[in-house]
């Protein structure tokens, strides 16, 4: 079945503009042309996409699904055109990028260094913070965020899922009490990420059971670099994201304990306000981040 791709694009614009007349005005064609093209698209598909009234438009159920596919296809088409333009035009400017703590050394700095080796005139300002900055008030262009994202008008692309692990060192385990079950953790020195609140709650799962354990940590700090230092010195056991401690695990400076008991996993996403307002430079940077982290993920402990 041959479809008119221009008609599909017009259909998307009509829904986004919520009006045939507004679409015609913005594109610079008669409203009759827009209406006819959408009607021809519906006829070729053999379905009704839009319920029309004198005052408003409403997508049918199948029209809603079809619109989602068409919009993604149109965005990919536009991204392809931008890619060609970017190859022909030197990219320059400033990107303001926010990211959560503890990822700068292991992920963010290497990623941005690699990006700037290809786009030497792009300046990147990174703000590391636990707070989710406001894109308008704080002037952020693009952000990395950890965990579930609140419903909003932001666009999010999931980059990876990573687990939290219980880790320690051979030095500590050789002289510590037995550690075979989650309950044994109460007999060990626990180093935790956090503030003043105690006790610390661990939720561990294996194939059949879930254990929630309150442990009184002997040392707490809201910085994973500090936790890694203490663990490598043989001072106890800690919960730490795999994304943060990959190299230490690979080199054997720390080891996973109770590996059959899993801590919750979480996700890392790249977030930005809108495809429409995104510059070519921003699109390039986002695509680069996605590809870089995909490759990084495939070769790491995440």
Secondary structure, DSSP 8 states (H G I E B T S, - for coil): ----HHHHHHHHHHHHHT-HHHHHHHHTS-HHHHHHHHHHHHHHHTS--EEE-SS-EEE-HHHHHHHHHHHHHHHHHHHHHHHHHHHHS---EEEEEEE-TT-IIIIIHHHHHHHHHH-TTEEEEEEE-SS---TTTS--SEEEEES---SSS-EEEEEEEEEEEEEE-HHHHHHS---SSGGGGGGS-EEE--SS--SEEEEEE-SS-EEEEEE--SEE-S-HHHHHHHHHTT--EEEEETTTSHHHHHHTSSEESSTTSB--EEEEEEEES-STT--HHHHHHHHHHHHHHHHHHHTS--
